[in-house]
Amino acid sequence: MLYSTLTPAAKRAALRERLRSDELLQLPGAFNPLSARLVERHGFDGVYVSGAVVSADLGLPDVGLTTLSEVAGRAGQIARMTDLPTLVDADTGFGEAMNVARTVQAMEDAGVAGLHIEDQVNPKRCGHLDGKQVVDEATALQRIRAAVTARRDENLLVMARTDIRAGAGLEAAVERAQALVDAGADAVFPEAMRDLDEFAAMADALDVPVLANMTEFGKSDLFTAAQLRDAGVSMVIYPVSLLRLAMGAADRGLAALRAEGSLDSQVPHMQTRAELYDLLDYPAYNTFDAGVYDFSLEGHRHL
């Protein structure tokens, strides 16, 4: 009922413990708090909050237009709804070193288990778009040092994302990643790797967990969990997948409504009322206060 049964500190500690294993952790992206609960129900290892999804949810492109308060607010809403650890995209930290420090503490207060800070210039752009620019190494390292220094819970995972591969190649990406680890990064997110060999090269070069971004319509193929595990990857995110699925279904439903004058043909594809109420855990609210649980499913079609 209500929110997670675990404290943010407990979820951070659990994520750290899982990352010490040889498992591959899968973190689908939640586009709202309810979808985070669905991710947990399907037995995944964590929840991801994508900056691109937060932007899209506001009707904006992923070009650095969202603010710290908007992203932290949505991350907090999602994190409190699930017992799974939540990893959030913190873009460039919404500024430079002092902004990064504030971002880390705001995300800690929001209850997330980890966040990643990237080395793009401000304003950033989607990692799988062409024309990205990265900051010099000194600035990239300063951001990570600021993030590590600012955290108050030592178990908060500070991940460094580097976008240098697209412009400077794999060798430069490995060198940048190694420097970011030396600056204190607990894990590395090398964006837009081309193939499994590149993931393997990155994992072999580092002694911290490596994250893979399996986003549709991106620079790399959609590798399986087994393939990524064999390449030495420790975490994989599916950042925009649920939003794409939901928006695709919504688009098809609206087209049907416009063409047919009714959504009757779409009902078999919908989450039923009973399924929604089960996901929301209405019975638990009934146990807590019978006065709240005052509905009946009797008489409703398409349960």
C-alpha positions in Angstrom: 0.0 0.0 0.0 1.1 3.6 -0.7 4.9 3.5 -1.3 7.9 1.3 -1.1 8.4 -0.8 2.0 12.2 -0.2 1.9 14.1 3.0 2.7 16.3 4.6 0.1 19.4 3.6 2.1 18.3 0.0 2.0 17.8 0.1 -1.8 21.2 1.7 -2.3 22.9 -1.0 -0.2 21.0 -3.7 -2.1 22.1 -2.3 -5.4 25.7 -2.3 -4.3 25.5 -5.9 -3.1 24.0 -7.0 -6.4 26.7 -5.3 -8.4 29.3 -7.3 -6.5 28.0 -10.5 -8.1 28.5 -11.7 -11.7 24.9 -11.1 -12.6 23.6 -8.8 -15.3 21.1 -6.4 -13.8 18.3 -5.3 -16.1 16.6 -1.9 -15.6 13.7 -1.0 -17.8 12.9 2.6 -18.0 9.7 3.7 -16.2 7.8 6.6 -17.8 5.6 7.1 -14.6 5.3 5.7 -11.1 2.7 3.1 -12.1 4.9 1.7 -14.8 7.7 1.3 -12.2 5.4 -0.9 -10.2 4.8 -3.0 -13.3 8.6 -3.3 -13.8 8.9 -4.6 -10.3 6.0 -7.1 -10.8 7.8 -8.6 -13.8 10.8 -9.4 -11.7 13.4 -7.0 -13.0 16.4 -5.8 -11.0 15.9 -2.1 -11.0 14.1 0.9 -12.6 15.6 3.5 -14.8 14.5 7.1 -15.2 15.5 8.4 -18.6 16.1 12.1 -19.2 14.8 11.7 -22.7 11.6 10.2 -21.3 11.2 13.0 -18.8 11.6 15.5 -21.6 9.2 13.7 -23.9 6.6 13.4 -21.2 6.7 17.2 -21.0 6.4 17.4 -24.8 10.1 18.6 -25.2 13.0 17.2 -27.1 16.0 15.8 -25.2 18.3 18.8 -25.7 18.9 20.0 -22.2 15.6 21.8 -21.6 14.5 20.1 -18.5 15.5 21.3 -15.0 16.9 19.7 -11.9 13.6 20.1 -10.1 11.6 18.5 -12.9 13.9 15.5 -13.2 14.4 15.0 -9.4 10.6 15.4 -8.9 9.7 12.7 -11.3 12.6 10.5 -10.1 11.3 10.8 -6.6 7.8 9.9 -7.6 9.0 6.8 -9.3 11.6 5.7 -6.7 9.1 5.8 -3.8 6.6 3.6 -5.7 8.9 0.5 -5.9 11.1 -1.6 -3.8 13.6 -1.8 -6.7 16.6 0.5 -6.8 16.1 3.5 -9.2 18.9 4.7 -11.4 18.3 8.2 -12.8 19.8 10.1 -15.8 21.1 13.4 -14.3 22.4 14.6 -17.7 25.5 16.9 -17.2 24.5 17.6 -13.6 22.5 20.6 -14.7 25.6 22.8 -14.9 29.2 22.6 -13.7 30.8 21.5 -10.4 28.6 23.3 -7.9 25.5 22.4 -9.8 26.6 18.8 -10.0 27.0 18.8 -6.2 23.5 20.2 -5.7 22.1 17.7 -8.2 23.6 14.8 -6.3 22.1 15.9 -3.0 18.7 16.6 -4.6 18.7 13.1 -6.1 19.6 11.6 -2.7 16.7 13.4 -1.2 14.5 12.1 -4.0 15.4 8.5 -2.9 17.2 7.2 -5.9 19.8 4.5 -5.6 22.1 5.9 -8.3 22.6 8.5 -11.0 24.9 9.1 -13.9 26.6 12.3 -14.9 27.8 12.7 -18.5 30.7 14.5 -20.2 28.7 16.3 -22.9 28.8 20.1 -23.2 25.9 22.1 -22.0 23.3 22.0 -23.4 23.5 18.2 -24.0 21.7 16.2 -26.6 20.4 12.6 -26.9 23.3 10.2 -26.8 22.4 8.4 -30.0 22.1 11.6 -32.1 25.0 12.8 -34.3 26.8 16.1 -33.6 27.4 15.6 -29.9 30.3 17.5 -28.3 32.1 16.5 -25.1 33.9 18.7 -22.6 37.6 18.4 -22.0 38.9 15.8 -19.7 39.6 18.2 -16.8 36.0 19.4 -16.8 34.6 15.8 -17.1 36.7 14.7 -14.1 35.7 17.8 -12.1 32.0 16.8 -12.5 32.6 13.3 -11.1 34.8 14.5 -8.3 32.1 17.0 -7.3 29.4 14.3 -7.4 31.4 11.9 -5.2 32.3 14.6 -2.7 28.7 15.9 -2.5 27.0 12.6 -1.7 26.1 11.9 1.9 25.3 8.2 1.6 28.4 6.4 0.5 26.2 3.7 -1.1 24.7 6.2 -3.6 26.0 4.9 -6.9 27.8 7.7 -8.9 28.1 6.5 -12.5 30.1 8.4 -15.1 28.7 8.4 -18.6 31.0 9.3 -21.5 29.8 10.2 -25.0 33.3 10.5 -26.5 33.1 7.3 -28.5 31.0 8.8 -31.3 33.4 11.6 -32.1 36.8 10.2 -31.1 36.6 6.4 -31.3 36.8 3.5 -28.9 40.4 4.0 -27.7 39.5 7.5 -26.6 36.4 6.2 -24.9 38.3 3.7 -22.9 40.9 6.2 -21.8 38.2 8.7 -20.8 36.4 6.0 -18.8 39.6 5.0 -17.0 40.2 8.6 -16.0 36.6 8.9 -14.8 37.0 5.8 -12.6 40.3 7.3 -11.2 38.2 10.4 -10.3 35.9 8.3 -8.2 33.2 6.9 -10.5 31.6 3.7 -9.1 30.5 2.6 -12.6 30.8 3.6 -16.2 28.1 4.1 -18.9 29.9 4.2 -22.3 27.3 5.6 -24.6 26.7 4.5 -28.2 29.0 1.5 -28.3 28.9 -0.1 -31.8 29.1 -3.8 -31.1 29.7 -6.5 -28.4 33.5 -6.4 -28.9 33.5 -2.7 -27.9 31.5 -3.5 -24.8 33.9 -6.3 -24.0 36.9 -4.0 -24.5 35.5 -1.5 -22.2 34.6 -4.1 -19.5 38.1 -5.6 -19.8 39.8 -2.2 -19.3 37.9 -1.3 -16.2 37.5 -2.7 -12.7 34.1 -1.2 -12.1 30.6 -2.2 -13.5 29.9 -1.2 -17.1 26.4 -0.3 -18.2 24.9 -0.9 -21.7 22.2 1.2 -23.2 19.8 -0.9 -25.3 17.7 1.8 -26.8 15.7 1.1 -29.9 16.6 2.9 -33.1 20.1 3.7 -31.8 23.7 3.2 -32.8 24.0 -0.4 -31.7 22.0 -3.6 -32.2 19.6 -4.8 -29.5 21.8 -7.4 -27.9 20.3 -10.0 -25.6 20.9 -10.1 -21.9 23.0 -13.2 -22.4 25.2 -11.6 -25.0 25.8 -8.6 -22.8 26.6 -10.7 -19.8 29.2 -12.7 -21.9 30.7 -9.4 -23.0 31.3 -8.5 -19.3 28.5 -5.9 -19.0 27.0 -5.6 -15.4 23.9 -3.5 -16.0 21.6 -2.8 -19.0 19.0 -0.2 -19.4 16.0 0.0 -21.7 15.4 3.7 -21.3 12.6 4.6 -23.6 11.1 1.2 -24.5 8.0 1.3 -22.2 7.2 4.9 -23.4 7.5 3.8 -27.0 5.2 0.8 -26.4 2.7 2.9 -24.6 2.7 5.7 -27.1 2.5 3.3 -30.0 -0.6 1.6 -28.4 -2.2 5.0 -27.7 -1.6 6.1 -31.3 -3.2 3.0 -32.7 -6.1 3.3 -30.3 -6.8 6.9 -31.2 -6.7 6.0 -34.9 -9.2 3.3 -34.3 -11.5 5.6 -32.4 -11.3 8.2 -35.1 -12.0 5.6 -37.9 -14.5 3.4 -36.1 -16.3 5.8 -33.8 -15.7 3.4 -30.8 -12.9 1.7 -29.0 -14.6 -1.7 -28.9 -12.0 -3.2 -31.2 -9.2 -2.1 -28.9 -10.6 -3.4 -25.7 -8.8 -6.8 -26.0 -5.5 -4.9 -26.1 -6.2 -2.8 -22.9 -5.2 -3.4 -19.4 -8.4 -4.4 -17.7 -10.0 -2.7 -14.8 -9.3 -5.7 -12.6 -5.6 -5.7 -13.6 -5.3 -2.0 -12.9 -6.9 -2.3 -9.5 -4.7 -5.3 -8.7 -1.5 -3.3 -9.7 -2.7 -0.4 -7.6 -3.3 -2.9 -4.7 -6.8 -1.8 -3.8 -7.3 -4.7 -1.4 -4.4 -3.4 0.8 -6.2 0.0 1.1 -9.4 -1.9 2.1 -7.5 -3.7 4.9 -6.1 -0.3 6.1 -9.4 1.5 5.9 -12.6 -0.2 4.7 -14.2 3.1 4.0 -11.7 3.7 1.2 -12.4 0.4 -0.5 -16.0 1.0 -1.6 -16.1 -0.1 -5.2 -17.3 -3.3 -6.8 -16.3 -5.0 -10.0 -19.6 -6.7 -10.4 -21.5 -5.7 -13.4 -18.4 -4.4 -15.3 -17.7 -6.0 -18.7 -14.2 -6.9 -19.9 -12.7 -7.5 -16.4 
